[in-house]
Amino acid sequence: DSPLVEASGGVFLSDSSFGHTGFTGTSLWIDPEHKIIVILLTNAVHPNRQMKSPKYFEWRQRIHSGVYEAVGILGQNPNLKWIKRWVIQ
């Protein structure tokens, strides 16, 4: 995958980032420009598929962005945006 407008890897990914997402909510993003790798392991379908929250995409975006913030990378990529439900107005 590559960063999209509402990237599951968060809003701080560089344009050179690449990653992979999985059905159960897992994701891996590698950002060579920022020299960071973020791996998120989840099981959003435990104990069954009916338990999968529709918000796991939003949480994945928030967690990845939080990792960038925690290590001091705060420059938001202008090509990426927060999922609209998360924007504080």
PDB file with SEQRES, HELIX, SHEET and CRYST1 records, atoms N, CA, C and O in Angstrom:
SEQRES   1 A   89  ASP SER PRO LEU VAL GLU ALA SER GLY GLY VAL PHE LEU          
SEQRES   2 A   89  SER ASP SER SER PHE GLY HIS THR GLY PHE THR GLY THR          
SEQRES   3 A   89  SER LEU TRP ILE ASP PRO GLU HIS LYS ILE ILE VAL ILE          
SEQRES   4 A   89  LEU LEU THR ASN ALA VAL HIS PRO ASN ARG GLN MET LYS          
SEQRES   5 A   89  SER PRO LYS TYR PHE GLU TRP ARG GLN ARG ILE HIS SER          
SEQRES   6 A   89  GLY VAL TYR GLU ALA VAL GLY ILE LEU GLY GLN ASN PRO          
SEQRES   7 A   89  ASN LEU LYS TRP ILE LYS ARG TRP VAL ILE GLN                  
HELIX    1 AA1 ARG A   49  MET A   51  5                                   3    
HELIX    2 AA2 TYR A   56  ALA A   70  1                                  15    
HELIX    3 AA3 LYS A   84  TRP A   86  5                                   3    
SHEET    1 AA1 3 PHE A  18  THR A  21  0                                        
SHEET    2 AA1 3 SER A  27  ASP A  31 -1                                        
SHEET    3 AA1 3 ILE A  36  LEU A  40 -1                                        
CRYST1    1.000    1.000    1.000  90.00  90.00  90.00 P 1           1          
ATOM      1  N   ASP A   1       0.839  -1.178   0.000  1.00  0.00           N  
ATOM      2  CA  ASP A   1       0.000   0.000   0.000  1.00  0.00           C  
ATOM      3  C   ASP A   1       0.884   1.241   0.000  1.00  0.00           C  
ATOM      4  O   ASP A   1       2.059   1.185   0.364  1.00  0.00           O  
ATOM      5  N   SER A   2       0.312   2.337  -0.405  1.00  0.00           N  
ATOM      6  CA  SER A   2       0.988   3.624  -0.315  1.00  0.00           C  
ATOM      7  C   SER A   2       0.055   4.592   0.398  1.00  0.00           C  
ATOM      8  O   SER A   2      -1.147   4.338   0.473  1.00  0.00           O  
ATOM      9  N   PRO A   3       0.577   5.692   0.922  1.00  0.00           N  
ATOM     10  CA  PRO A   3      -0.282   6.631   1.652  1.00  0.00           C  
ATOM     11  C   PRO A   3      -1.407   7.160   0.764  1.00  0.00           C  
ATOM     12  O   PRO A   3      -1.170   7.616  -0.354  1.00  0.00           O  
ATOM     13  N   LEU A   4      -2.614   7.091   1.272  1.00  0.00           N  
ATOM     14  CA  LEU A   4      -3.785   7.629   0.587  1.00  0.00           C  
ATOM     15  C   LEU A   4      -4.288   8.829   1.363  1.00  0.00           C  
ATOM     16  O   LEU A   4      -3.765   9.142   2.433  1.00  0.00           O  
ATOM     17  N   VAL A   5      -5.295   9.504   0.836  1.00  0.00           N  
ATOM     18  CA  VAL A   5      -5.814  10.712   1.472  1.00  0.00           C  
ATOM     19  C   VAL A   5      -6.166  10.460   2.934  1.00  0.00           C  
ATOM     20  O   VAL A   5      -5.714  11.201   3.806  1.00  0.00           O  
ATOM     21  N   GLU A   6      -6.959   9.434   3.221  1.00  0.00           N  
ATOM     22  CA  GLU A   6      -7.303   9.085   4.606  1.00  0.00           C  
ATOM     23  C   GLU A   6      -6.488   7.846   4.985  1.00  0.00           C  
ATOM     24  O   GLU A   6      -7.038   6.764   5.191  1.00  0.00           O  
ATOM     25  N   ALA A   7      -5.194   8.023   5.072  1.00  0.00           N  
ATOM     26  CA  ALA A   7      -4.264   6.909   5.250  1.00  0.00           C  
ATOM     27  C   ALA A   7      -4.459   6.189   6.575  1.00  0.00           C  
ATOM     28  O   ALA A   7      -4.559   6.820   7.627  1.00  0.00           O  
ATOM     29  N   SER A   8      -4.511   4.877   6.517  1.00  0.00           N  
ATOM     30  CA  SER A   8      -4.611   4.093   7.750  1.00  0.00           C  
ATOM     31  C   SER A   8      -3.331   4.202   8.561  1.00  0.00           C  
ATOM     32  O   SER A   8      -3.333   3.924   9.760  1.00  0.00           O  
ATOM     33  N   GLY A   9      -2.242   4.601   7.925  1.00  0.00           N  
ATOM     34  CA  GLY A   9      -0.970   4.759   8.619  1.00  0.00           C  
ATOM     35  C   GLY A   9      -0.810   6.103   9.292  1.00  0.00           C  
ATOM     36  O   GLY A   9       0.262   6.396   9.822  1.00  0.00           O  
ATOM     37  N   GLY A  10      -1.831   6.921   9.288  1.00  0.00           N  
ATOM     38  CA  GLY A  10      -1.779   8.215   9.954  1.00  0.00           C  
ATOM     39  C   GLY A  10      -1.465   9.359   9.012  1.00  0.00           C  
ATOM     40  O   GLY A  10      -1.310   9.170   7.805  1.00  0.00           O  
ATOM     41  N   VAL A  11      -1.374  10.543   9.580  1.00  0.00           N  
ATOM     42  CA  VAL A  11      -1.221  11.760   8.773  1.00  0.00           C  
ATOM     43  C   VAL A  11       0.220  12.256   8.695  1.00  0.00           C  
ATOM     44  O   VAL A  11       0.477  13.289   8.077  1.00  0.00           O  
ATOM     45  N   PHE A  12       1.155  11.549   9.302  1.00  0.00           N  
ATOM     46  CA  PHE A  12       2.546  11.984   9.299  1.00  0.00           C  
ATOM     47  C   PHE A  12       3.423  11.161   8.354  1.00  0.00           C  
ATOM     48  O   PHE A  12       4.626  11.410   8.263  1.00  0.00           O  
ATOM     49  N   LEU A  13       2.847  10.195   7.658  1.00  0.00           N  
ATOM     50  CA  LEU A  13       3.618   9.378   6.721  1.00  0.00           C  
ATOM     51  C   LEU A  13       4.231  10.250   5.634  1.00  0.00           C  
ATOM     52  O   LEU A  13       3.592  11.184   5.147  1.00  0.00           O  
ATOM     53  N   SER A  14       5.464   9.947   5.256  1.00  0.00           N  
ATOM     54  CA  SER A  14       6.053  10.651   4.113  1.00  0.00           C  
ATOM     55  C   SER A  14       5.510  10.015   2.831  1.00  0.00           C  
ATOM     56  O   SER A  14       4.953   8.918   2.858  1.00  0.00           O  
ATOM     57  N   ASP A  15       5.676  10.712   1.718  1.00  0.00           N  
ATOM     58  CA  ASP A  15       5.202  10.186   0.439  1.00  0.00           C  
ATOM     59  C   ASP A  15       5.946   8.921   0.024  1.00  0.00           C  
ATOM     60  O   ASP A  15       5.453   8.166  -0.813  1.00  0.00           O  
ATOM     61  N   SER A  16       7.123   8.679   0.595  1.00  0.00           N  
ATOM     62  CA  SER A  16       7.890   7.480   0.257  1.00  0.00           C  
ATOM     63  C   SER A  16       7.505   6.271   1.112  1.00  0.00           C  
ATOM     64  O   SER A  16       8.094   5.200   0.966  1.00  0.00           O  
ATOM     65  N   SER A  17       6.536   6.431   1.989  1.00  0.00           N  
ATOM     66  CA  SER A  17       6.104   5.340   2.870  1.00  0.00           C  
ATOM     67  C   SER A  17       5.413   4.241   2.075  1.00  0.00           C  
ATOM     68  O   SER A  17       4.852   4.468   1.002  1.00  0.00           O  
ATOM     69  N   PHE A  18       5.477   3.056   2.639  1.00  0.00           N  
ATOM     70  CA  PHE A  18       4.733   1.936   2.075  1.00  0.00           C  
ATOM     71  C   PHE A  18       4.356   1.009   3.211  1.00  0.00           C  
ATOM     72  O   PHE A  18       5.012   0.986   4.252  1.00  0.00           O  
ATOM     73  N   GLY A  19       3.291   0.242   3.005  1.00  0.00           N  
ATOM     74  CA  GLY A  19       2.843  -0.624   4.081  1.00  0.00           C  
ATOM     75  C   GLY A  19       1.841  -1.651   3.620  1.00  0.00           C  
ATOM     76  O   GLY A  19       1.600  -1.838   2.427  1.00  0.00           O  
ATOM     77  N   HIS A  20       1.265  -2.307   4.601  1.00  0.00           N  
ATOM     78  CA  HIS A  20       0.271  -3.346   4.334  1.00  0.00           C  
ATOM     79  C   HIS A  20      -0.712  -3.368   5.493  1.00  0.00           C  
ATOM     80  O   HIS A  20      -0.331  -3.203   6.651  1.00  0.00           O  
ATOM     81  N   THR A  21      -1.969  -3.571   5.170  1.00  0.00           N  
ATOM     82  CA  THR A  21      -2.997  -3.697   6.202  1.00  0.00           C  
ATOM     83  C   THR A  21      -3.668  -5.054   6.064  1.00  0.00           C  
ATOM     84  O   THR A  21      -3.693  -5.646   4.985  1.00  0.00           O  
ATOM     85  N   GLY A  22      -4.208  -5.534   7.168  1.00  0.00           N  
ATOM     86  CA  GLY A  22      -4.858  -6.829   7.166  1.00  0.00           C  
ATOM     87  C   GLY A  22      -6.304  -6.752   7.619  1.00  0.00           C  
ATOM     88  O   GLY A  22      -6.714  -5.780   8.253  1.00  0.00           O  
ATOM     89  N   PHE A  23      -7.064  -7.770   7.295  1.00  0.00           N  
ATOM     90  CA  PHE A  23      -8.494  -7.833   7.594  1.00  0.00           C  
ATOM     91  C   PHE A  23      -8.780  -7.742   9.089  1.00  0.00           C  
ATOM     92  O   PHE A  23      -9.805  -7.189   9.487  1.00  0.00           O  
ATOM     93  N   THR A  24      -7.896  -8.271   9.916  1.00  0.00           N  
ATOM     94  CA  THR A  24      -8.142  -8.277  11.358  1.00  0.00           C  
ATOM     95  C   THR A  24      -7.693  -6.995  12.043  1.00  0.00           C  
ATOM     96  O   THR A  24      -7.711  -6.909  13.271  1.00  0.00           O  
ATOM     97  N   GLY A  25      -7.287  -5.988  11.253  1.00  0.00           N  
ATOM     98  CA  GLY A  25      -6.890  -4.706  11.823  1.00  0.00           C  
ATOM     99  C   GLY A  25      -5.394  -4.499  11.917  1.00  0.00           C  
ATOM    100  O   GLY A  25      -4.940  -3.411  12.271  1.00  0.00           O  
ATOM    101  N   THR A  26      -4.618  -5.533  11.604  1.00  0.00           N  
ATOM    102  CA  THR A  26      -3.167  -5.391  11.675  1.00  0.00           C  
ATOM    103  C   THR A  26      -2.667  -4.439  10.594  1.00  0.00           C  
ATOM    104  O   THR A  26      -3.323  -4.253   9.569  1.00  0.00           O  
ATOM    105  N   SER A  27      -1.518  -3.846  10.826  1.00  0.00           N  
ATOM    106  CA  SER A  27      -0.918  -3.005   9.794  1.00  0.00           C  
ATOM    107  C   SER A  27       0.580  -2.880  10.025  1.00  0.00           C  
ATOM    108  O   SER A  27       1.080  -3.026  11.141  1.00  0.00           O  
ATOM    109  N   LEU A  28       1.265  -2.607   8.942  1.00  0.00           N  
ATOM    110  CA  LEU A  28       2.704  -2.390   8.935  1.00  0.00           C  
ATOM    111  C   LEU A  28       2.964  -1.214   8.011  1.00  0.00           C  
ATOM    112  O   LEU A  28       2.548  -1.229   6.852  1.00  0.00           O  
ATOM    113  N   TRP A  29       3.650  -0.194   8.515  1.00  0.00           N  
ATOM    114  CA  TRP A  29       4.036   0.948   7.684  1.00  0.00           C  
ATOM    115  C   TRP A  29       5.518   1.195   7.857  1.00  0.00           C  
ATOM    116  O   TRP A  29       6.022   1.253   8.979  1.00  0.00           O  
ATOM    117  N   ILE A  30       6.213   1.341   6.742  1.00  0.00           N  
ATOM    118  CA  ILE A  30       7.645   1.625   6.720  1.00  0.00           C  
ATOM    119  C   ILE A  30       7.820   2.994   6.073  1.00  0.00           C  
ATOM    120  O   ILE A  30       7.341   3.236   4.965  1.00  0.00           O  
ATOM    121  N   ASP A  31       8.504   3.874   6.773  1.00  0.00           N  
ATOM    122  CA  ASP A  31       8.698   5.241   6.299  1.00  0.00           C  
ATOM    123  C   ASP A  31      10.201   5.516   6.204  1.00  0.00           C  
ATOM    124  O   ASP A  31      10.817   5.929   7.186  1.00  0.00           O  
ATOM    125  N   PRO A  32      10.796   5.287   5.020  1.00  0.00           N  
ATOM    126  CA  PRO A  32      12.241   5.473   4.882  1.00  0.00           C  
ATOM    127  C   PRO A  32      12.698   6.914   5.105  1.00  0.00           C  
ATOM    128  O   PRO A  32      13.799   7.143   5.604  1.00  0.00           O  
ATOM    129  N   GLU A  33      11.871   7.872   4.745  1.00  0.00           N  
ATOM    130  CA  GLU A  33      12.257   9.280   4.903  1.00  0.00           C  
ATOM    131  C   GLU A  33      12.422   9.658   6.371  1.00  0.00           C  
ATOM    132  O   GLU A  33      13.375  10.344   6.740  1.00  0.00           O  
ATOM    133  N   HIS A  34      11.474   9.198   7.220  1.00  0.00           N  
ATOM    134  CA  HIS A  34      11.537   9.492   8.650  1.00  0.00           C  
ATOM    135  C   HIS A  34      12.300   8.427   9.433  1.00  0.00           C  
ATOM    136  O   HIS A  34      12.502   8.564  10.639  1.00  0.00           O  
ATOM    137  N   LYS A  35      12.720   7.371   8.749  1.00  0.00           N  
ATOM    138  CA  LYS A  35      13.452   6.261   9.375  1.00  0.00           C  
ATOM    139  C   LYS A  35      12.658   5.661  10.533  1.00  0.00           C  
ATOM    140  O   LYS A  35      13.150   5.532  11.654  1.00  0.00           O  
ATOM    141  N   ILE A  36      11.412   5.299  10.222  1.00  0.00           N  
ATOM    142  CA  ILE A  36      10.540   4.727  11.249  1.00  0.00           C  
ATOM    143  C   ILE A  36       9.728   3.580  10.643  1.00  0.00           C  
ATOM    144  O   ILE A  36       9.324   3.621   9.481  1.00  0.00           O  
ATOM    145  N   ILE A  37       9.505   2.568  11.461  1.00  0.00           N  
ATOM    146  CA  ILE A  37       8.646   1.443  11.104  1.00  0.00           C  
ATOM    147  C   ILE A  37       7.625   1.303  12.219  1.00  0.00           C  
ATOM    148  O   ILE A  37       7.984   1.289  13.397  1.00  0.00           O  
ATOM    149  N   VAL A  38       6.351   1.199  11.852  1.00  0.00           N  
ATOM    150  CA  VAL A  38       5.295   1.015  12.846  1.00  0.00           C  
ATOM    151  C   VAL A  38       4.555  -0.277  12.509  1.00  0.00           C  
ATOM    152  O   VAL A  38       4.074  -0.463  11.391  1.00  0.00           O  
ATOM    153  N   ILE A  39       4.476  -1.155  13.489  1.00  0.00           N  
ATOM    154  CA  ILE A  39       3.775  -2.428  13.334  1.00  0.00           C  
ATOM    155  C   ILE A  39       2.662  -2.469  14.365  1.00  0.00           C  
ATOM    156  O   ILE A  39       2.901  -2.267  15.556  1.00  0.00           O  
ATOM    157  N   LEU A  40       1.460  -2.727  13.912  1.00  0.00           N  
ATOM    158  CA  LEU A  40       0.309  -2.837  14.803  1.00  0.00           C  
ATOM    159  C   LEU A  40      -0.301  -4.222  14.619  1.00  0.00           C  
ATOM    160  O   LEU A  40      -0.767  -4.568  13.534  1.00  0.00           O  
ATOM    161  N   LEU A  41      -0.292  -5.005  15.687  1.00  0.00           N  
ATOM    162  CA  LEU A  41      -0.870  -6.345  15.652  1.00  0.00           C  
ATOM    163  C   LEU A  41      -2.172  -6.341  16.436  1.00  0.00           C  
ATOM    164  O   LEU A  41      -2.199  -5.977  17.611  1.00  0.00           O  
ATOM    165  N   THR A  42      -3.237  -6.742  15.786  1.00  0.00           N  
ATOM    166  CA  THR A  42      -4.552  -6.753  16.416  1.00  0.00           C  
ATOM    167  C   THR A  42      -5.304  -8.012  16.012  1.00  0.00           C  
ATOM    168  O   THR A  42      -4.867  -8.765  15.143  1.00  0.00           O  
ATOM    169  N   ASN A  43      -6.430  -8.222  16.652  1.00  0.00           N  
ATOM    170  CA  ASN A  43      -7.346  -9.281  16.240  1.00  0.00           C  
ATOM    171  C   ASN A  43      -8.758  -8.729  16.382  1.00  0.00           C  
ATOM    172  O   ASN A  43      -9.464  -9.036  17.342  1.00  0.00           O  
ATOM    173  N   ALA A  44      -9.154  -7.923  15.425  1.00  0.00           N  
ATOM    174  CA  ALA A  44     -10.447  -7.237  15.476  1.00  0.00           C  
ATOM    175  C   ALA A  44     -11.633  -8.175  15.293  1.00  0.00           C  
ATOM    176  O   ALA A  44     -12.778  -7.749  15.445  1.00  0.00           O  
ATOM    177  N   VAL A  45     -11.387  -9.431  14.973  1.00  0.00           N  
ATOM    178  CA  VAL A  45     -12.493 -10.366  14.768  1.00  0.00           C  
ATOM    179  C   VAL A  45     -12.612 -11.385  15.903  1.00  0.00           C  
ATOM    180  O   VAL A  45     -13.310 -12.390  15.766  1.00  0.00           O  
ATOM    181  N   HIS A  46     -11.932 -11.127  17.020  1.00  0.00           N  
ATOM    182  CA  HIS A  46     -12.018 -12.045  18.161  1.00  0.00           C  
ATOM    183  C   HIS A  46     -13.200 -11.664  19.046  1.00  0.00           C  
ATOM    184  O   HIS A  46     -13.354 -10.470  19.299  1.00  0.00           O  
ATOM    185  N   PRO A  47     -14.014 -12.525  19.518  1.00  0.00           N  
ATOM    186  CA  PRO A  47     -13.972 -13.970  19.316  1.00  0.00           C  
ATOM    187  C   PRO A  47     -14.661 -14.426  18.030  1.00  0.00           C  
ATOM    188  O   PRO A  47     -14.603 -15.606  17.683  1.00  0.00           O  
ATOM    189  N   ASN A  48     -15.315 -13.497  17.318  1.00  0.00           N  
ATOM    190  CA  ASN A  48     -15.924 -13.859  16.040  1.00  0.00           C  
ATOM    191  C   ASN A  48     -16.008 -12.618  15.153  1.00  0.00           C  
ATOM    192  O   ASN A  48     -15.800 -11.502  15.630  1.00  0.00           O  
ATOM    193  N   ARG A  49     -16.305 -12.801  13.892  1.00  0.00           N  
ATOM    194  CA  ARG A  49     -16.313 -11.680  12.943  1.00  0.00           C  
ATOM    195  C   ARG A  49     -17.385 -10.646  13.248  1.00  0.00           C  
ATOM    196  O   ARG A  49     -17.234  -9.480  12.884  1.00  0.00           O  
ATOM    197  N   GLN A  50     -18.447 -11.044  13.898  1.00  0.00           N  
ATOM    198  CA  GLN A  50     -19.500 -10.093  14.243  1.00  0.00           C  
ATOM    199  C   GLN A  50     -19.027  -9.071  15.275  1.00  0.00           C  
ATOM    200  O   GLN A  50     -19.644  -8.017  15.432  1.00  0.00           O  
ATOM    201  N   MET A  51     -17.939  -9.378  15.977  1.00  0.00           N  
ATOM    202  CA  MET A  51     -17.415  -8.476  17.000  1.00  0.00           C  
ATOM    203  C   MET A  51     -16.534  -7.371  16.409  1.00  0.00           C  
ATOM    204  O   MET A  51     -16.147  -6.447  17.125  1.00  0.00           O  
ATOM    205  N   LYS A  52     -16.212  -7.451  15.113  1.00  0.00           N  
ATOM    206  CA  LYS A  52     -15.312  -6.475  14.487  1.00  0.00           C  
ATOM    207  C   LYS A  52     -15.947  -5.089  14.496  1.00  0.00           C  
ATOM    208  O   LYS A  52     -17.033  -4.886  13.953  1.00  0.00           O  
ATOM    209  N   SER A  53     -15.270  -4.158  15.107  1.00  0.00           N  
ATOM    210  CA  SER A  53     -15.771  -2.790  15.201  1.00  0.00           C  
ATOM    211  C   SER A  53     -15.554  -2.064  13.882  1.00  0.00           C  
ATOM    212  O   SER A  53     -14.488  -2.189  13.279  1.00  0.00           O  
ATOM    213  N   PRO A  54     -16.544  -1.311  13.424  1.00  0.00           N  
ATOM    214  CA  PRO A  54     -16.349  -0.524  12.202  1.00  0.00           C  
ATOM    215  C   PRO A  54     -15.352   0.616  12.403  1.00  0.00           C  
ATOM    216  O   PRO A  54     -14.937   1.247  11.431  1.00  0.00           O  
ATOM    217  N   LYS A  55     -14.962   0.889  13.646  1.00  0.00           N  
ATOM    218  CA  LYS A  55     -14.042   1.986  13.932  1.00  0.00           C  
ATOM    219  C   LYS A  55     -12.578   1.559  13.944  1.00  0.00           C  
ATOM    220  O   LYS A  55     -11.711   2.378  14.248  1.00  0.00           O  
ATOM    221  N   TYR A  56     -12.278   0.313  13.626  1.00  0.00           N  
ATOM    222  CA  TYR A  56     -10.882  -0.122  13.711  1.00  0.00           C  
ATOM    223  C   TYR A  56      -9.995   0.649  12.740  1.00  0.00           C  
ATOM    224  O   TYR A  56      -8.816   0.855  13.030  1.00  0.00           O  
ATOM    225  N   PHE A  57     -10.524   1.080  11.601  1.00  0.00           N  
ATOM    226  CA  PHE A  57      -9.733   1.872  10.657  1.00  0.00           C  
ATOM    227  C   PHE A  57      -9.321   3.194  11.296  1.00  0.00           C  
ATOM    228  O   PHE A  57      -8.176   3.627  11.164  1.00  0.00           O  
ATOM    229  N   GLU A  58     -10.255   3.826  11.984  1.00  0.00           N  
ATOM    230  CA  GLU A  58      -9.956   5.093  12.659  1.00  0.00           C  
ATOM    231  C   GLU A  58      -8.920   4.896  13.761  1.00  0.00           C  
ATOM    232  O   GLU A  58      -8.003   5.706  13.901  1.00  0.00           O  
ATOM    233  N   TRP A  59      -9.058   3.830  14.539  1.00  0.00           N  
ATOM    234  CA  TRP A  59      -8.102   3.579  15.615  1.00  0.00           C  
ATOM    235  C   TRP A  59      -6.716   3.296  15.057  1.00  0.00           C  
ATOM    236  O   TRP A  59      -5.708   3.725  15.619  1.00  0.00           O  
ATOM    237  N   ARG A  60      -6.676   2.572  13.951  1.00  0.00           N  
ATOM    238  CA  ARG A  60      -5.388   2.279  13.320  1.00  0.00           C  
ATOM    239  C   ARG A  60      -4.709   3.591  12.910  1.00  0.00           C  
ATOM    240  O   ARG A  60      -3.512   3.763  13.142  1.00  0.00           O  
ATOM    241  N   GLN A  61      -5.449   4.502  12.314  1.00  0.00           N  
ATOM    242  CA  GLN A  61      -4.890   5.794  11.912  1.00  0.00           C  
ATOM    243  C   GLN A  61      -4.409   6.581  13.128  1.00  0.00           C  
ATOM    244  O   GLN A  61      -3.328   7.169  13.094  1.00  0.00           O  
ATOM    245  N   ARG A  62      -5.183   6.599  14.179  1.00  0.00           N  
ATOM    246  CA  ARG A  62      -4.842   7.356  15.385  1.00  0.00           C  
ATOM    247  C   ARG A  62      -3.602   6.765  16.075  1.00  0.00           C  
ATOM    248  O   ARG A  62      -2.730   7.511  16.521  1.00  0.00           O  
ATOM    249  N   ILE A  63      -3.523   5.451  16.163  1.00  0.00           N  
ATOM    250  CA  ILE A  63      -2.376   4.810  16.819  1.00  0.00           C  
ATOM    251  C   ILE A  63      -1.089   5.079  16.043  1.00  0.00           C  
ATOM    252  O   ILE A  63      -0.072   5.437  16.638  1.00  0.00           O  
ATOM    253  N   HIS A  64      -1.125   4.912  14.729  1.00  0.00           N  
ATOM    254  CA  HIS A  64       0.075   5.177  13.924  1.00  0.00           C  
ATOM    255  C   HIS A  64       0.506   6.636  14.055  1.00  0.00           C  
ATOM    256  O   HIS A  64       1.698   6.909  14.194  1.00  0.00           O  
ATOM    257  N   SER A  65      -0.424   7.564  14.016  1.00  0.00           N  
ATOM    258  CA  SER A  65      -0.082   8.986  14.170  1.00  0.00           C  
ATOM    259  C   SER A  65       0.497   9.252  15.551  1.00  0.00           C  
ATOM    260  O   SER A  65       1.424  10.050  15.695  1.00  0.00           O  
ATOM    261  N   GLY A  66      -0.046   8.585  16.571  1.00  0.00           N  
ATOM    262  CA  GLY A  66       0.459   8.749  17.931  1.00  0.00           C  
ATOM    263  C   GLY A  66       1.903   8.303  18.083  1.00  0.00           C  
ATOM    264  O   GLY A  66       2.658   8.904  18.847  1.00  0.00           O  
ATOM    265  N   VAL A  67       2.294   7.264  17.370  1.00  0.00           N  
ATOM    266  CA  VAL A  67       3.687   6.813  17.411  1.00  0.00           C  
ATOM    267  C   VAL A  67       4.597   7.894  16.832  1.00  0.00           C  
ATOM    268  O   VAL A  67       5.654   8.184  17.393  1.00  0.00           O  
ATOM    269  N   TYR A  68       4.194   8.481  15.725  1.00  0.00           N  
ATOM    270  CA  TYR A  68       4.988   9.571  15.125  1.00  0.00           C  
ATOM    271  C   TYR A  68       5.105  10.739  16.106  1.00  0.00           C  
ATOM    272  O   TYR A  68       6.189  11.290  16.294  1.00  0.00           O  
ATOM    273  N   GLU A  69       3.995  11.108  16.724  1.00  0.00           N  
ATOM    274  CA  GLU A  69       4.015  12.213  17.691  1.00  0.00           C  
ATOM    275  C   GLU A  69       4.931  11.889  18.868  1.00  0.00           C  
ATOM    276  O   GLU A  69       5.651  12.762  19.353  1.00  0.00           O  
ATOM    277  N   ALA A  70       4.906  10.636  19.330  1.00  0.00           N  
ATOM    278  CA  ALA A  70       5.703  10.235  20.492  1.00  0.00           C  
ATOM    279  C   ALA A  70       7.208  10.359  20.241  1.00  0.00           C  
ATOM    280  O   ALA A  70       7.976  10.591  21.175  1.00  0.00           O  
ATOM    281  N   VAL A  71       7.625  10.208  18.994  1.00  0.00           N  
ATOM    282  CA  VAL A  71       9.057  10.326  18.686  1.00  0.00           C  
ATOM    283  C   VAL A  71       9.403  11.701  18.107  1.00  0.00           C  
ATOM    284  O   VAL A  71      10.515  11.914  17.624  1.00  0.00           O  
ATOM    285  N   GLY A  72       8.445  12.632  18.157  1.00  0.00           N  
ATOM    286  CA  GLY A  72       8.719  14.016  17.782  1.00  0.00           C  
ATOM    287  C   GLY A  72       8.538  14.364  16.324  1.00  0.00           C  
ATOM    288  O   GLY A  72       8.974  15.429  15.888  1.00  0.00           O  
ATOM    289  N   ILE A  73       7.903  13.490  15.554  1.00  0.00           N  
ATOM    290  CA  ILE A  73       7.627  13.796  14.145  1.00  0.00           C  
ATOM    291  C   ILE A  73       6.239  14.417  14.085  1.00  0.00           C  
ATOM    292  O   ILE A  73       5.233  13.720  14.214  1.00  0.00           O  
ATOM    293  N   LEU A  74       6.190  15.726  13.888  1.00  0.00           N  
ATOM    294  CA  LEU A  74       4.923  16.447  13.989  1.00  0.00           C  
ATOM    295  C   LEU A  74       4.511  17.141  12.697  1.00  0.00           C  
ATOM    296  O   LEU A  74       3.475  17.805  12.662  1.00  0.00           O  
ATOM    297  N   GLY A  75       5.291  17.003  11.649  1.00  0.00           N  
ATOM    298  CA  GLY A  75       4.951  17.658  10.387  1.00  0.00           C  
ATOM    299  C   GLY A  75       3.960  16.835   9.591  1.00  0.00           C  
ATOM    300  O   GLY A  75       4.328  15.828   8.986  1.00  0.00           O  
ATOM    301  N   GLN A  76       2.688  17.262   9.588  1.00  0.00           N  
ATOM    302  CA  GLN A  76       1.653  16.518   8.877  1.00  0.00           C  
ATOM    303  C   GLN A  76       1.901  16.589   7.376  1.00  0.00           C  
ATOM    304  O   GLN A  76       2.209  17.652   6.836  1.00  0.00           O  
ATOM    305  N   ASN A  77       1.765  15.458   6.715  1.00  0.00           N  
ATOM    306  CA  ASN A  77       1.877  15.399   5.268  1.00  0.00           C  
ATOM    307  C   ASN A  77       0.672  16.124   4.675  1.00  0.00           C  
ATOM    308  O   ASN A  77      -0.461  15.736   4.960  1.00  0.00           O  
ATOM    309  N   PRO A  78       0.874  17.170   3.854  1.00  0.00           N  
ATOM    310  CA  PRO A  78      -0.260  17.929   3.316  1.00  0.00           C  
ATOM    311  C   PRO A  78      -1.148  17.118   2.380  1.00  0.00           C  
ATOM    312  O   PRO A  78      -2.262  17.539   2.068  1.00  0.00           O  
ATOM    313  N   ASN A  79      -0.669  15.963   1.929  1.00  0.00           N  
ATOM    314  CA  ASN A  79      -1.469  15.113   1.049  1.00  0.00           C  
ATOM    315  C   ASN A  79      -2.387  14.165   1.818  1.00  0.00           C  
ATOM    316  O   ASN A  79      -3.208  13.470   1.220  1.00  0.00           O  
ATOM    317  N   LEU A  80      -2.248  14.138   3.143  1.00  0.00           N  
ATOM    318  CA  LEU A  80      -3.034  13.215   3.967  1.00  0.00           C  
ATOM    319  C   LEU A  80      -3.946  13.997   4.892  1.00  0.00           C  
ATOM    320  O   LEU A  80      -3.658  15.144   5.233  1.00  0.00           O  
ATOM    321  N   LYS A  81      -5.045  13.379   5.298  1.00  0.00           N  
ATOM    322  CA  LYS A  81      -5.957  14.061   6.216  1.00  0.00           C  
ATOM    323  C   LYS A  81      -6.518  13.068   7.225  1.00  0.00           C  
ATOM    324  O   LYS A  81      -6.533  11.856   7.012  1.00  0.00           O  
ATOM    325  N   TRP A  82      -6.972  13.636   8.321  1.00  0.00           N  
ATOM    326  CA  TRP A  82      -7.640  12.833   9.336  1.00  0.00           C  
ATOM    327  C   TRP A  82      -8.979  12.367   8.790  1.00  0.00           C  
ATOM    328  O   TRP A  82      -9.589  13.028   7.948  1.00  0.00           O  
ATOM    329  N   ILE A  83      -9.416  11.245   9.271  1.00  0.00           N  
ATOM    330  CA  ILE A  83     -10.775  10.814   8.961  1.00  0.00           C  
ATOM    331  C   ILE A  83     -11.700  11.870   9.534  1.00  0.00           C  
ATOM    332  O   ILE A  83     -11.531  12.268  10.687  1.00  0.00           O  
ATOM    333  N   LYS A  84     -12.656  12.326   8.775  1.00  0.00           N  
ATOM    334  CA  LYS A  84     -13.473  13.487   9.135  1.00  0.00           C  
ATOM    335  C   LYS A  84     -14.112  13.392  10.510  1.00  0.00           C  
ATOM    336  O   LYS A  84     -14.289  14.416  11.170  1.00  0.00           O  
ATOM    337  N   ARG A  85     -14.459  12.214  10.953  1.00  0.00           N  
ATOM    338  CA  ARG A  85     -15.110  12.081  12.260  1.00  0.00           C  
ATOM    339  C   ARG A  85     -14.177  12.473  13.390  1.00  0.00           C  
ATOM    340  O   ARG A  85     -14.642  12.699  14.507  1.00  0.00           O  
ATOM    341  N   TRP A  86     -12.869  12.564  13.140  1.00  0.00           N  
ATOM    342  CA  TRP A  86     -11.900  12.856  14.189  1.00  0.00           C  
ATOM    343  C   TRP A  86     -11.481  14.308  14.228  1.00  0.00           C  
ATOM    344  O   TRP A  86     -10.802  14.728  15.165  1.00  0.00           O  
ATOM    345  N   VAL A  87     -11.865  15.075  13.245  1.00  0.00           N  
ATOM    346  CA  VAL A  87     -11.452  16.473  13.192  1.00  0.00           C  
ATOM    347  C   VAL A  87     -12.224  17.263  14.233  1.00  0.00           C  
ATOM    348  O   VAL A  87     -13.453  17.214  14.273  1.00  0.00           O  
ATOM    349  N   ILE A  88     -11.499  17.994  15.081  1.00  0.00           N  
ATOM    350  CA  ILE A  88     -12.132  18.831  16.098  1.00  0.00           C  
ATOM    351  C   ILE A  88     -12.381  20.194  15.482  1.00  0.00           C  
ATOM    352  O   ILE A  88     -11.465  20.833  14.965  1.00  0.00           O  
ATOM    353  N   GLN A  89     -13.618  20.629  15.543  1.00  0.00           N  
ATOM    354  CA  GLN A  89     -13.955  21.907  14.914  1.00  0.00           C  
ATOM    355  C   GLN A  89     -14.267  22.959  15.923  1.00  0.00           C  
ATOM    356  O   GLN A  89     -14.571  24.095  15.558  1.00  0.00           O  
TER     357      GLN A  89                                                      
END                                                                             
